[in-house]
Amino acid sequence: MDAIDEQIVADLTRNARVSYAELAGRVLLSRNAVRQRIERLERQGHIAGYTIVRAGDDTGDVVSALVFVYRQDRLRGGDVLAALKRIPEVVICEILSGDFDIMVRLEAPSLERVRGIWEDIAKMPGVLDTVTALTLSSVVNRQRGRRSSAVED
């Protein structure tokens, strides 16, 4: 990502409905060039989705789960990582040493959505098996507001 991509992502973060024309004026490119950049950012996983927030619906209730993923081939499992990056509810994805290959933290609005994501992960080509644990309560959480650049690259 270059500085123009960063500006586009920042503007979309503030307002995902901003027009290509308005973005183009801000970054001094044509509308078509902005559209192509946004499509590329989506393909690369830098933009994983757009979120709707309804007024008065900010309860903050989420279902959290950890999904430990075993890949068929640790060294050639990049497709699994790319697919995980495209799931908006994946808030953390880390490659591990030891028994598990990948640890994924999900935050979803419902248990049904967690189950659906788990099913999608389990069906991914290259995934051998998964182990899932639901979060019952949070005692310490110092991650809020921090982002790991390693997962986003």
Secondary structure, 3 states (H helix, E strand, C coil): CCHHHHHHHHHHHHCCCCCHHHHHHHHCCCHHHHHHHHHHHHHCCCCCCCCCCCCCCCCCCCEEEEEEEEECCCCCCHHHHHHHHCCCCEEEEEECCCCCCEEEEEEECCHHHHHHHHHHHHHCCCEEEEEEEECCCCCCCCCCCCCCHHHHC
